[in-house]
Each structure stands twice: as C-alpha cells, then as structure tokens.
Amino acid sequence: MSLTRRDFARRSAITGAGVALTGSVGALATAPGALAAEETAEGGADRLGRDPGYGPLVPDPKGLLALPAGFSYRVLTHSGKTKLETGEFTPSNHDGTATFAGPRGVTLLVNNHELGGPRSRWTHPVPLTEGLVYDPAAAGGCTVVEVRRGGHVAEWVGIAGTATNCAGGSTPWGTWLTCEETEDRAGQNGMTKDHGYVFEVDPYDRRANRAPKPIKALGRYAHEAVVVDPRRGHLYLTEDASGPNGLLYRWTPPQGFEHGRGKLRTLADDAGVLKAPKCFDSGGRFVDDLSRATRIGTVYGVDWVEVPDRDARTVPVREQFDDGDITRARKLEGMWWGDGGVYIVASFARDESPVAHDGQVWFYHPARRTLTLKVLLGVNPDPSKDGAFDGPDNITVSPYGGLVIAEDGDGVQHLFGATERGRTYPIARNELNAGTPEKPSYSEFTGVTFSPDGTTLYASIQTPGILLAITGPWRRRHH
C-alpha cells in the first residue's frame, strides 16, 4: 500500500515528525561530542557531565593504531606478509566484513577485497582458487578468516574473480552477501563477464561456494552494502554512484519464497520486485535528495517506485528515473540492521548535491515507512587536523549502545562512535602514514564489526590491507 504525501503530512501534524528532535540550533555536528542542538554548548558531555567516549587516543609507539588507554589491538592479516592456507599472500584492499560464530569458540570472518579492473593492476589479487572463480579476469573477491580461541589464525578464499568487492552484509541464516561496486560489462576493463552484482558466500561450507552465481534479481549497479529484514524478508541495498547520484533500493521476494542458505542463488533473474525510494517531508513536499536534511531528527515519509530494468541492459538503473520520480543521495555507503530497522550511511555531499555535508546516518523504519536523520557531520574545514570526523563509510550497531563508524574522509582517519542522540567520540586513529612527514596520507578504515560475543571489535586499514582485532574495557555508552 502506498504511503501518500497527504497521509504522511496528516500523521506528521499529529506526531511531530519532521521537526528537529534535538532542538532548534541549526549548526551541524562535526567535532567529537558535537550535536546540532543545545548539547554543543556543553562540549560533548551530557547534562550530568558524562563524556560519551573512552577518553583521548594514545599514540601508538609502533605507528599503526592509536587507541584509548586500556585498549589494545592485534594484527590478524596483513597483505603481502601473512599467507593463505594455500601459500599465497593475503590479498590487499580489505573492505566490508562480518563475523560468524564457529564451533568451540572459533570466530569466522568474511573479508571483502576491493580490487577493481584487471588482475595485472594488483600485486596481491584474490587467488583464482579452482571452483571458486566467477570471472578469471577480475581481481577481487572474499577471504574467510578463522580465529581460534587460542589465537591461531587461518585464511582461505571464499570467492574469487569478482570485481571491486566493497561492502555487503550478513544474513540471518549465517552467510555473507558480497557486493560489487562497479558497472563493468564483459569487454570493459578486461572483464570477460558482466559485473555489478551481489554474490553469496558461506563461511561454514566451502563446497557451497563452488561455481559462484550472481544474484541478478537484486539488480546490476554499483552496489555498496546490503541488509536483510529478518521479519519481512526484504533486502535493502545502497548504490555508491554519481552523475546522477545513486539510490537506496528495496527488494521484495516473490510470494512463497523462503530465505535460507543458498536460496538466493536459485532465484530467477527477474524474481521479486526491486524498488527505489520517493521521499516527502512533513508538509507533503517531494524531497529530491537526502542532503536537503540539515537537522538531526528530520523525518521523511517513504514510498517505493519500481525499477524498470534491474539488469541495466541499456541504461544504468539510476538513470532510468526522471527528476521527481525518486529521491537520490551522494555516496550511499554502509548499512546495518538493528533496532528494528536499517541504519544507512550517506558519506558526503558536495556540488553534485543540493546541500553540502561531510556525512549522514539515516534510520529507515520499515513499519512506519520513514527515514530519520540520526547523525549529521558538517563540512570539515581542515581534515588534516585531528579532532573532527568526516566521510563515514562502513557502520555497525554496537552491543554497548549506539553505532561504530569507519571513517573514509580526507586527512586523518578514525573509527568513531555515535550515541543514540548522535553525539560522536573517537575509538581509534590510523597512524600508518603512507605519505611523507611533510605530506602525510592515511588510508580509510573499513569492515567495522563486533565479534559474536561482543568482546572484540574488528576493523581493517584498507591500504595495504590490515585486519585488526581491538579489545578493551567496552561499556555501555551514555545517551
């Protein structure tokens, strides 16, 4: 059933949806602890004087990862240094990651490797393991990392021959959906098959990953991330693209379809219905781009419009809609299911968007069909200086409350937390300088996710590709 503009406007008049829930000040949250409301005057502390984070970051003598006092890290995989079970070096360019509980205290991680274009471009592509290859010309894929209770680490290929595996998402049935952030067709960039699809990887059963098959029902475009609604069976997907800006998508399974291990790959290419959002504000006005929201707490009603040609045979999916048909956003990135809905990142907006910002986190409520702005980062005036956050990317819901976000901005790179009220605080800082002392350069963080028991935070430094396990005195955050 369509949620009409008039219906949403009437509901908003009653509930107050669409107003800034944190106050009337129009400033945008930028520095750690900042909020677009009265809390900014208190320097990030709440009304009881409690700081939202774990304290200042302590520089690392090894020059890799700064953490708060009491926290420590361990390197699990390092491209060009650690090796797979089959003897090849760990592939580079770590990205989206999820964890799975294995037997006898084992933690399994599926780790994307964002490697695009021909294999000759990369020193350490994902090895072309027999039976696990989609396109032998492509460099990307996933590895599975096994971390045993005693500390032993093993790694093997989960899928190979895919391209630009950026983010993805775990499923309620215990698999990983890896997303190709590319629109390359066979014959482009040396590829021998079409790309821009989602593939399923099973961390428990290596045989289930043989003969990889794209899930074409989910569309062909520059995929970023995906989440599964465990109640309704819908899949939500983000597109990281511009010219025009990309879209959020919702896939509805065909009637009678039951999710489960390996079931998605059995679907017909046109199974289910793929739709994009059309948003409107509390006054019933159409919203063309999510960057229009300039206050935390802004709420938009959402309707869904069917995609004409999901495989983009002649026209890219995002170009199949006219202005006024759908709502766009620049740099739609990480997603995570939690609190009964979907957290969605828009990494930044510049001249290609109506309003500039350095990051948004939205929450989609499926039952209410609303998008609510939870975190908003103003344009960072000097990314080279530590202290401000910009360019959120991968995201996870913390078992200790709030969100943990991987930064992919300019300058200094962090893992940072955000409380339920949108206040931010630092968790880690990348200190691996890939540039020079005069012109430092720091790679983005990726693949942020907690262990199944919540004791370890995993994240990667994308370049060269270092998977880290962070432990410490985690505690529930203040609101």
C-alpha positions as CSV (number, residue, x, y, z in Angstrom):
1,M,0.0,0.0,0.0
2,S,1.3,3.4,-1.0
3,L,2.0,5.9,1.8
4,T,0.8,9.1,0.2
5,R,2.1,12.6,0.8
6,R,-1.2,13.6,2.3
7,D,-1.2,10.6,4.7
8,F,2.3,11.4,5.9
9,A,1.6,15.1,6.3
10,R,-1.5,14.3,8.4
11,R,0.4,11.9,10.5
12,S,3.3,14.4,11.0
13,A,0.9,17.0,12.2
14,I,-0.2,14.7,15.0
15,T,3.2,13.1,15.9
16,G,5.6,16.0,15.2
17,A,7.5,14.0,12.7
18,G,9.8,16.1,10.5
19,V,10.9,18.5,13.3
20,A,14.5,18.6,14.7
21,L,14.2,16.4,17.7
22,T,17.4,17.8,19.3
23,G,16.5,21.4,19.3
24,S,16.3,24.5,17.1
25,V,20.0,25.3,16.7
26,G,21.0,24.9,13.0
27,A,24.7,24.0,13.5
28,L,25.9,20.7,12.1
29,A,27.7,18.2,14.2
30,T,31.4,18.0,13.3
31,A,33.8,17.6,16.3
32,P,33.8,14.7,18.7
33,G,30.8,15.0,21.1
34,A,29.1,17.7,19.0
35,L,25.4,17.8,18.3
36,A,23.2,20.1,16.3
37,A,21.5,21.3,19.4
38,E,21.9,22.7,23.0
39,E,24.3,19.9,23.9
40,T,27.0,21.5,21.8
41,A,27.4,24.2,24.5
42,E,28.4,21.5,27.0
43,G,31.5,20.4,25.0
44,G,30.1,17.0,24.2
45,A,29.2,15.9,27.7
46,D,25.7,15.1,28.6
47,R,23.7,17.1,31.2
48,L,25.2,15.1,34.0
49,G,28.7,15.9,32.8
50,R,29.5,12.4,31.5
51,D,31.7,12.2,28.4
52,P,30.3,9.9,25.7
53,G,33.5,8.1,24.8
54,Y,36.5,6.3,26.2
55,G,38.8,9.2,26.6
56,P,41.6,10.6,24.4
57,L,43.5,8.4,21.9
58,V,47.0,7.4,23.0
59,P,49.7,7.5,20.2
60,D,51.0,4.0,19.1
61,P,54.7,3.5,19.5
62,K,54.5,1.1,16.6
63,G,52.9,3.8,14.4
64,L,49.9,1.8,13.4
65,L,46.8,2.4,15.6
66,A,46.1,4.9,18.3
67,L,43.5,3.7,20.9
68,P,42.2,4.9,24.3
69,A,44.1,3.9,27.4
70,G,43.3,0.3,28.4
71,F,42.6,-0.8,24.8
72,S,44.9,-2.9,22.7
73,Y,45.0,-4.4,19.2
74,R,46.3,-7.4,17.3
75,V,47.1,-7.8,13.6
76,L,45.2,-10.8,12.2
77,T,46.0,-10.5,8.4
78,H,48.4,-8.2,6.6
79,S,48.5,-8.1,2.8
80,G,51.9,-9.1,1.5
81,K,53.0,-10.5,4.9
82,T,50.5,-13.1,6.1
83,K,49.6,-16.1,3.9
84,L,46.6,-18.1,3.0
85,E,46.3,-21.8,3.7
86,T,47.3,-22.4,0.1
87,G,50.5,-20.4,0.4
88,E,49.6,-17.2,-1.4
89,F,49.9,-13.8,0.3
90,T,46.8,-12.3,1.9
91,P,45.0,-10.2,-0.8
92,S,45.1,-6.4,-0.5
93,N,42.5,-3.7,-0.1
94,H,40.4,-5.1,2.7
95,D,36.8,-3.8,2.9
96,G,33.4,-4.9,4.2
97,T,33.5,-7.7,6.8
98,A,31.1,-9.7,9.0
99,T,31.7,-12.2,11.8
100,F,30.1,-15.6,12.5
101,A,30.3,-17.8,15.5
102,G,32.1,-21.1,14.8
103,P,32.4,-24.3,16.9
104,R,34.4,-24.4,20.1
105,G,34.9,-20.6,20.4
106,V,36.0,-20.0,16.9
107,T,35.2,-16.7,15.2
108,L,34.9,-16.7,11.4
109,L,35.2,-13.5,9.4
110,V,34.4,-13.0,5.7
111,N,36.6,-10.2,4.4
112,N,35.9,-8.4,1.1
113,H,38.9,-7.2,-1.1
114,E,38.0,-4.2,-3.1
115,L,40.1,-4.8,-6.2
116,G,38.8,-3.5,-9.5
117,G,39.8,-3.8,-13.1
118,P,42.2,-6.4,-14.5
119,R,44.3,-8.6,-12.2
120,S,47.6,-7.2,-13.7
121,R,46.8,-3.9,-11.8
122,W,47.3,-5.5,-8.4
123,T,50.3,-7.1,-6.7
124,H,48.1,-9.2,-4.4
125,P,44.8,-10.1,-6.1
126,V,42.5,-12.7,-4.7
127,P,43.9,-16.1,-5.9
128,L,41.9,-17.9,-8.6
129,T,41.1,-20.9,-6.5
130,E,39.7,-23.8,-8.5
131,G,35.9,-24.0,-8.4
132,L,35.5,-20.6,-6.7
133,V,36.0,-18.3,-9.7
134,Y,33.3,-16.2,-11.4
135,D,35.4,-14.3,-13.9
136,P,39.1,-15.2,-14.2
137,A,39.9,-11.7,-15.4
138,A,38.7,-10.0,-12.2
139,A,41.0,-9.3,-9.2
140,G,38.5,-9.1,-6.3
141,G,36.7,-11.5,-4.1
142,C,36.5,-12.5,-0.4
143,T,38.6,-14.4,2.0
144,V,37.4,-16.3,5.1
145,V,39.5,-15.7,8.3
146,E,39.3,-18.2,11.1
147,V,40.3,-17.0,14.6
148,R,40.6,-19.7,17.2
149,R,40.2,-19.3,20.9
150,G,44.0,-19.8,21.4
151,G,44.8,-17.1,18.9
152,H,45.7,-19.2,15.8
153,V,44.6,-17.6,12.6
154,A,43.9,-19.3,9.2
155,E,42.7,-17.7,6.0
156,W,41.3,-19.1,2.7
157,V,39.5,-17.9,-0.4
158,G,35.7,-17.8,-0.2
159,I,35.0,-16.4,-3.7
160,A,37.3,-15.1,-6.5
161,G,37.0,-13.5,-9.9
162,T,34.6,-10.8,-8.7
163,A,35.3,-7.0,-9.0
164,T,35.5,-4.2,-6.6
165,N,34.0,-6.0,-3.6
166,C,33.2,-3.1,-1.5
167,A,30.8,-3.7,1.4
168,G,28.0,-6.2,1.7
169,G,26.0,-7.7,4.6
170,S,25.5,-10.7,6.7
171,T,22.3,-12.7,6.6
172,P,20.1,-14.1,9.4
173,W,20.9,-17.6,8.0
174,G,24.6,-17.2,8.5
175,T,26.1,-16.2,5.2
176,W,27.7,-13.1,3.7
177,L,26.4,-11.2,0.7
178,T,29.3,-9.5,-1.1
179,C,28.6,-6.5,-3.3
180,E,30.4,-5.4,-6.5
181,E,30.8,-1.7,-6.7
182,T,31.2,-1.5,-10.4
183,E,29.1,-1.4,-13.6
184,D,31.7,-3.0,-15.9
185,R,30.3,-5.3,-18.6
186,A,32.1,-8.0,-20.4
187,G,34.7,-6.4,-22.6
188,Q,35.2,-3.4,-20.3
189,N,38.4,-3.1,-18.2
190,G,39.4,-6.5,-19.4
191,M,36.4,-8.3,-17.9
192,T,35.1,-11.4,-19.6
193,K,31.7,-11.4,-17.7
194,D,29.2,-8.7,-16.7
195,H,29.8,-7.3,-13.2
196,G,27.8,-5.1,-10.7
197,Y,26.1,-7.9,-8.8
198,V,25.7,-9.5,-5.4
199,F,27.1,-12.9,-4.6
200,E,26.5,-15.1,-1.5
201,V,29.5,-16.6,0.4
202,D,29.1,-19.3,3.0
203,P,31.8,-19.1,5.8
204,Y,30.9,-22.6,7.1
205,D,30.7,-24.7,4.0
206,R,33.4,-24.3,1.4
207,R,31.6,-26.6,-1.0
208,A,28.6,-24.2,-1.0
209,N,30.7,-21.5,-2.6
210,R,31.7,-23.5,-5.7
211,A,30.5,-22.3,-9.1
212,P,29.7,-18.7,-8.0
213,K,26.5,-17.3,-9.4
214,P,25.4,-13.7,-9.3
215,I,22.0,-12.9,-7.7
216,K,20.7,-11.0,-10.6
217,A,17.3,-10.4,-9.0
218,L,19.0,-7.8,-6.8
219,G,20.0,-5.7,-9.8
220,R,23.1,-4.7,-11.6
221,Y,24.6,-1.4,-10.5
222,A,27.5,0.0,-8.3
223,H,26.5,-2.0,-5.2
224,E,27.8,-0.9,-1.8
225,A,26.0,-2.7,1.0
226,V,23.0,-4.9,1.7
227,V,20.9,-5.8,4.8
228,V,18.1,-8.3,5.3
229,D,14.9,-7.5,7.2
230,P,14.6,-10.7,9.2
231,R,10.9,-10.3,9.7
232,R,9.6,-9.3,6.3
233,G,12.3,-10.9,4.1
234,H,13.0,-7.6,2.3
235,L,16.6,-6.8,1.2
236,Y,17.8,-3.2,1.3
237,L,20.8,-2.2,-0.8
238,T,22.8,1.0,-1.3
239,E,24.4,2.3,-4.5
240,D,27.6,4.3,-4.4
241,A,27.4,6.3,-7.7
242,S,27.2,9.8,-9.1
243,G,26.2,11.5,-12.3
244,P,23.3,11.3,-11.3
245,N,23.6,10.4,-7.6
246,G,22.9,6.9,-6.5
247,L,19.8,5.3,-4.9
248,L,18.7,3.2,-2.0
249,Y,16.8,0.1,-3.1
250,R,14.4,-2.4,-1.5
251,W,14.0,-5.9,-3.0
252,T,10.8,-7.8,-2.1
253,P,11.0,-11.5,-2.5
254,P,8.4,-13.4,-4.7
255,Q,5.3,-14.7,-2.9
256,G,6.0,-18.0,-1.2
257,F,9.8,-17.6,-1.3
258,E,11.6,-18.7,1.9
259,H,15.0,-17.4,2.7
260,G,17.8,-19.8,3.7
261,R,21.4,-20.9,2.9
262,G,22.0,-20.8,-0.9
263,K,18.3,-20.0,-1.7
264,L,19.0,-16.6,-3.2
265,R,21.2,-18.1,-6.0
266,T,18.3,-20.3,-7.1
267,L,16.1,-17.3,-7.9
268,A,15.2,-16.4,-11.5
269,D,16.9,-13.2,-12.7
270,D,13.7,-11.2,-12.5
271,A,12.3,-12.7,-9.3
272,G,10.7,-10.4,-6.8
273,V,10.4,-6.7,-7.2
274,L,13.2,-4.1,-6.9
275,K,12.2,-0.5,-6.0
276,A,13.8,2.8,-5.2
277,P,12.5,5.4,-2.6
278,K,10.5,8.5,-3.2
279,C,10.6,10.7,-0.1
280,F,8.5,13.6,1.1
281,D,8.6,15.9,4.1
282,S,6.0,16.6,6.8
283,G,4.4,19.1,4.6
284,G,3.9,16.6,1.8
285,R,6.6,18.2,-0.4
286,F,8.7,15.9,-2.5
287,V,12.4,15.5,-1.4
288,D,14.7,15.2,-4.4
289,D,17.9,14.4,-2.4
290,L,18.7,13.3,1.2
291,S,21.2,16.1,1.5
292,R,18.3,18.5,1.9
293,A,18.0,17.4,5.6
294,T,20.1,19.9,7.7
295,R,18.9,18.9,11.2
296,I,19.3,15.8,13.2
297,G,15.8,14.3,13.8
298,T,14.5,15.2,10.4
299,V,11.9,12.6,9.3
300,Y,10.8,11.8,5.7
301,G,8.0,9.6,4.6
302,V,9.0,7.0,2.1
303,D,7.1,5.5,-0.9
304,W,8.7,2.9,-3.2
305,V,8.9,3.1,-7.0
306,E,9.6,0.0,-9.2
307,V,12.9,-0.2,-11.2
308,P,12.0,-0.6,-14.9
309,D,15.1,-2.7,-15.9
310,R,17.1,-4.0,-13.0
311,D,19.8,-5.6,-15.1
312,A,20.6,-2.2,-16.7
313,R,20.8,-3.7,-20.2
314,T,20.9,-0.4,-22.0
315,V,20.6,2.3,-19.3
316,P,22.1,2.3,-15.8
317,V,19.4,1.8,-13.2
318,R,19.8,5.2,-11.5
319,E,19.3,6.9,-14.9
320,Q,16.0,5.1,-15.6
321,F,14.1,7.6,-13.5
322,D,13.1,11.2,-14.3
323,D,13.6,14.0,-11.9
324,G,10.7,13.9,-9.4
325,D,10.4,10.1,-9.6
326,I,12.7,9.2,-6.8
327,T,15.0,10.5,-4.0
328,R,18.8,10.4,-4.5
329,A,21.8,10.7,-2.3
330,R,25.6,11.0,-3.0
331,K,27.9,8.3,-1.7
332,L,25.3,5.9,-0.2
333,E,27.6,3.5,1.7
334,G,27.4,1.2,4.7
335,M,24.3,-0.3,6.2
336,W,23.4,-2.3,9.2
337,W,20.2,-3.9,10.6
338,G,19.5,-3.0,14.2
339,D,16.8,-1.7,16.5
340,G,14.1,-3.0,14.1
341,G,15.3,-1.1,11.1
342,V,18.1,-0.2,8.8
343,Y,21.0,2.3,9.5
344,I,22.1,3.8,6.2
345,V,25.2,6.0,5.6
346,A,25.5,8.8,3.1
347,S,29.2,9.6,3.2
348,F,29.3,13.2,1.9
349,A,27.7,15.7,-0.4
350,R,29.3,18.4,-2.5
351,D,28.5,20.4,-5.6
352,E,26.6,17.5,-7.2
353,S,24.1,17.7,-4.4
354,P,21.7,20.4,-3.2
355,V,23.4,20.8,0.2
356,A,27.0,20.1,1.2
357,H,27.8,17.9,4.2
358,D,30.5,15.5,5.4
359,G,28.3,12.6,6.4
360,Q,24.8,11.5,7.3
361,V,23.5,8.4,9.1
362,W,19.8,7.6,8.5
363,F,17.5,5.1,10.1
364,Y,14.7,3.5,8.0
365,H,11.8,2.2,10.0
366,P,10.0,-0.5,7.8
367,A,6.7,-0.5,9.7
368,R,6.4,3.3,9.7
369,R,8.0,3.7,6.3
370,T,10.0,6.7,7.5
371,L,13.7,7.8,7.2
372,T,15.0,9.6,10.2
373,L,18.3,11.5,10.3
374,K,20.4,10.3,13.2
375,V,23.9,11.6,12.7
376,L,24.9,14.7,10.7
377,L,28.5,15.8,10.1
378,G,29.2,19.3,8.9
379,V,31.8,20.0,6.2
380,N,35.2,19.6,7.9
381,P,37.2,22.8,7.4
382,D,40.6,21.2,7.9
383,P,40.7,17.4,7.5
384,S,44.5,17.4,8.1
385,K,43.9,18.3,11.8
386,D,42.9,15.6,14.3
387,G,39.6,16.1,16.2
388,A,36.9,16.3,13.6
389,F,35.2,13.4,11.7
390,D,34.2,13.3,8.1
391,G,33.2,10.7,5.4
392,P,31.5,7.9,7.4
393,D,31.5,4.6,5.4
394,N,31.2,1.1,6.9
395,I,28.9,1.0,10.0
396,T,27.9,-1.4,12.7
397,V,25.5,-1.3,15.6
398,S,27.4,-1.7,18.9
399,P,26.3,-4.2,21.5
400,Y,27.1,-1.4,24.0
401,G,24.7,1.1,22.5
402,G,24.8,3.4,19.6
403,L,26.9,3.0,16.4
404,V,30.5,2.4,15.5
405,I,31.5,4.0,12.2
406,A,34.6,3.7,9.9
407,E,35.9,6.9,8.5
408,D,36.7,7.3,4.8
409,G,37.2,11.0,4.6
410,D,40.1,13.4,3.9
411,G,43.2,13.7,6.1
412,V,43.2,11.9,9.5
413,Q,41.2,8.6,9.6
414,H,39.3,7.3,12.6
415,L,36.9,4.7,13.9
416,F,34.4,6.7,15.9
417,G,31.2,6.0,17.9
418,A,27.9,7.8,17.8
419,T,25.4,7.6,20.7
420,E,21.7,7.3,20.4
421,R,21.4,11.1,20.4
422,G,24.0,11.5,17.7
423,R,27.0,12.6,19.8
424,T,30.3,11.3,18.4
425,Y,33.5,10.2,20.1
426,P,36.8,8.7,18.9
427,I,37.7,5.0,19.2
428,A,40.8,4.6,17.1
429,R,43.0,6.6,14.7
430,N,45.1,5.3,11.8
431,E,48.7,6.2,12.4
432,L,50.2,4.3,9.4
433,N,51.5,7.2,7.2
434,A,51.6,6.1,3.6
435,G,52.8,9.6,2.6
436,T,55.7,11.7,3.8
437,P,56.2,13.7,7.0
438,E,55.6,16.8,5.0
439,K,52.5,15.4,3.2
440,P,51.1,12.6,5.3
441,S,48.5,10.3,3.9
442,Y,46.3,7.8,5.8
443,S,44.1,5.1,4.4
444,E,40.5,4.7,5.3
445,F,39.1,2.3,7.9
446,T,36.8,-0.5,6.6
447,G,34.9,-3.6,7.7
448,V,34.0,-2.5,11.2
449,T,32.1,-5.2,13.1
450,F,32.0,-6.8,16.5
451,S,32.7,-10.5,17.4
452,P,29.6,-12.6,18.0
453,D,30.2,-12.3,21.8
454,G,30.8,-8.6,21.6
455,T,34.2,-8.6,23.2
456,T,36.3,-7.8,20.1
457,L,35.9,-5.0,17.5
458,Y,37.3,-5.9,14.1
459,A,38.2,-3.4,11.5
460,S,40.7,-3.0,8.7
461,I,43.0,-0.4,7.3
462,Q,42.2,-0.7,3.7
463,T,45.6,0.0,2.2
464,P,47.7,-2.0,2.2
465,G,45.1,-4.3,3.8
466,I,45.5,-5.0,7.5
467,L,42.8,-6.7,9.5
468,L,42.8,-5.7,13.2
469,A,41.2,-7.1,16.4
470,I,40.6,-4.5,19.1
471,T,39.9,-5.3,22.7
472,G,39.5,-3.3,25.8
473,P,37.1,-2.1,28.6
474,W,34.0,-1.8,26.4
475,R,31.0,-0.5,28.3
476,R,27.5,0.7,27.6
477,R,27.5,4.3,26.3
478,H,25.6,7.2,27.8
479,H,22.9,8.6,25.6
